[in-house]
Amino acid sequence: MVGATAITLLVQGLDLLASLPGMPTYAPSVLSYAVYALVLIVVVLFMPHGLVPAVSGRLSRKRARTPYR
């Protein structure tokens, strides 16, 4: 759910960016597909179990390192 939401927001933001004045007419589709492909490759390589386990694991490791006051 979180990953799908993140991808949807990313694609919508890229569509908005690509539709700015001065951008070519094919920019929205090219930017969307290119960035989607890059994000998909990065997620598969570095977060094979998904976004939520990667973030929660990182947060729990950070909490374990911080001393209690």
Backbone as CSV, one residue per row, in Angstrom:
resi,resn,N_x,N_y,N_z,CA_x,CA_y,CA_z,C_x,C_y,C_z
1,MET,0.821,-1.188,0.000,0.000,0.000,0.000,0.869,1.258,0.000
2,VAL,1.859,1.264,0.867,2.720,2.443,0.981,3.515,2.639,-0.305
3,GLY,4.033,1.564,-0.857,4.809,1.656,-2.091,3.963,2.142,-3.262
4,ALA,2.745,1.635,-3.362,1.854,2.062,-4.448,1.503,3.535,-4.316
5,THR,1.291,3.981,-3.089,0.999,5.392,-2.861,2.200,6.256,-3.219
6,ALA,3.381,5.820,-2.820,4.597,6.583,-3.121,4.821,6.682,-4.633
7,ILE,4.635,5.584,-5.343,4.812,5.590,-6.799,3.772,6.480,-7.464
8,THR,2.535,6.405,-7.017,1.481,7.236,-7.597,1.776,8.720,-7.399
9,LEU,2.181,9.087,-6.191,2.515,10.487,-5.932,3.725,10.938,-6.749
10,LEU,4.706,10.068,-6.894,5.883,10.390,-7.693,5.517,10.617,-9.156
11,VAL,4.711,9.740,-9.706,4.302,9.873,-11.113,3.463,11.133,-11.311
12,GLN,2.568,11.431,-10.380,1.763,12.644,-10.494,2.632,13.897,-10.425
13,GLY,3.612,13.889,-9.544,4.539,15.017,-9.450,5.354,15.192,-10.712
14,LEU,5.787,14.083,-11.296,6.552,14.159,-12.546,5.685,14.648,-13.700
15,ASP,4.428,14.230,-13.725,3.515,14.726,-14.766,3.326,16.234,-14.638
16,LEU,3.220,16.707,-13.420,3.080,18.146,-13.186,4.350,18.877,-13.619
17,LEU,5.500,18.329,-13.275,6.777,18.925,-13.659,6.954,18.938,-15.175
18,ALA,6.585,17.841,-15.813,6.782,17.726,-17.253,5.809,18.576,-18.050
19,SER,4.721,19.013,-17.436,3.742,19.820,-18.168,3.997,21.320,-18.018
20,LEU,5.110,21.677,-17.407,5.462,23.095,-17.284,5.758,23.686,-18.658
21,PRO,5.576,24.985,-18.811,5.861,25.616,-20.102,7.326,25.413,-20.504
22,GLY,7.529,25.153,-21.768,8.868,24.955,-22.303,9.268,23.500,-22.421
23,MET,8.492,22.611,-21.818,8.792,21.182,-21.923,8.166,20.637,-23.202
24,PRO,8.816,19.677,-23.835,8.226,19.091,-25.049,6.946,18.307,-24.717
25,THR,6.139,18.055,-25.720,4.843,17.403,-25.512,4.990,15.955,-25.044
26,TYR,6.082,15.306,-25.374,6.282,13.923,-24.982,6.929,13.802,-23.596
27,ALA,7.260,14.881,-22.945,7.961,14.857,-21.662,7.206,14.125,-20.553
28,PRO,5.890,14.302,-20.396,5.225,13.592,-19.289,5.361,12.073,-19.364
29,SER,5.164,11.510,-20.536,5.247,10.050,-20.630,6.678,9.558,-20.495
30,VAL,7.626,10.268,-21.074,9.021,9.847,-20.986,9.517,9.932,-19.547
31,LEU,9.239,11.047,-18.869,9.668,11.184,-17.477,9.006,10.135,-16.588
32,SER,7.737,9.905,-16.774,7.027,8.939,-15.936,7.605,7.540,-16.095
33,TYR,7.771,7.097,-17.329,8.292,5.751,-17.558,9.743,5.614,-17.110
34,ALA,10.562,6.597,-17.388,11.978,6.520,-17.025,12.164,6.497,-15.516
35,VAL,11.500,7.380,-14.813,11.652,7.429,-13.353,11.000,6.206,-12.711
36,TYR,9.878,5.774,-13.217,9.238,4.567,-12.689,10.164,3.366,-12.836
37,ALA,10.804,3.239,-13.992,11.736,2.129,-14.207,12.920,2.207,-13.254
38,LEU,13.476,3.393,-13.071,14.605,3.545,-12.152,14.208,3.243,-10.706
39,VAL,13.066,3.726,-10.286,12.598,3.467,-8.918,12.354,1.973,-8.726
40,LEU,11.761,1.330,-9.692,11.500,-0.097,-9.601,12.796,-0.898,-9.492
41,ILE,13.797,-0.551,-10.281,15.088,-1.236,-10.226,15.751,-1.026,-8.872
42,VAL,15.735,0.199,-8.370,16.363,0.505,-7.078,15.656,-0.234,-5.941
43,VAL,14.345,-0.264,-5.965,13.592,-0.946,-4.909,13.861,-2.448,-4.939
44,VAL,13.888,-3.033,-6.115,14.136,-4.469,-6.215,15.552,-4.809,-5.743
45,LEU,16.509,-3.955,-6.052,17.888,-4.221,-5.641,18.134,-3.968,-4.157
46,PHE,17.646,-2.847,-3.635,18.004,-2.435,-2.291,16.926,-2.683,-1.238
47,MET,15.689,-2.873,-1.645,14.601,-3.137,-0.701,13.737,-4.290,-1.210
48,PRO,14.293,-5.489,-1.316,13.534,-6.592,-1.918,12.305,-7.017,-1.113
49,HIS,12.269,-6.697,0.179,11.109,-7.072,0.998,10.063,-5.968,1.045
50,GLY,10.338,-4.832,0.442,9.368,-3.752,0.393,9.825,-2.516,1.137
51,LEU,9.030,-1.494,1.038,9.348,-0.192,1.616,9.151,-0.168,3.133
52,VAL,8.059,-0.717,3.606,7.755,-0.662,5.038,8.771,-1.448,5.872
53,PRO,9.119,-2.691,5.531,10.135,-3.382,6.328,11.500,-2.681,6.290
54,ALA,11.856,-2.092,5.166,13.136,-1.391,5.078,13.148,-0.170,5.989
55,VAL,12.081,0.599,5.982,12.020,1.805,6.808,11.901,1.439,8.288
56,SER,11.065,0.473,8.616,10.917,0.092,10.023,12.194,-0.538,10.561
57,GLY,12.904,-1.301,9.757,14.187,-1.854,10.185,15.219,-0.776,10.424
58,ARG,15.239,0.213,9.564,16.175,1.325,9.730,15.835,2.128,10.985
59,LEU,14.558,2.356,11.234,14.156,3.100,12.434,14.481,2.334,13.714
60,SER,14.276,1.028,13.698,14.573,0.255,14.903,16.071,0.206,15.173
61,ARG,16.887,0.151,14.123,18.341,0.202,14.314,18.768,1.560,14.838
62,LYS,18.115,2.625,14.375,18.453,3.964,14.844,18.083,4.118,16.311
63,ARG,16.923,3.592,16.700,16.502,3.673,18.100,17.439,2.874,19.007
64,ALA,17.958,1.774,18.515,18.855,0.937,19.306,20.185,1.639,19.538
65,ARG,20.590,2.503,18.622,21.868,3.211,18.750,21.780,4.437,19.640
66,THR,20.603,5.053,19.757,20.490,6.275,20.542,20.423,5.939,22.022
67,PRO,21.258,6.584,22.837,21.231,6.302,24.279,20.005,6.939,24.929
68,TYR,19.541,6.301,25.972,18.397,6.827,26.722,18.877,7.880,27.705
69,ARG,18.067,8.905,27.906,18.439,9.979,28.833,17.574,9.973,30.041
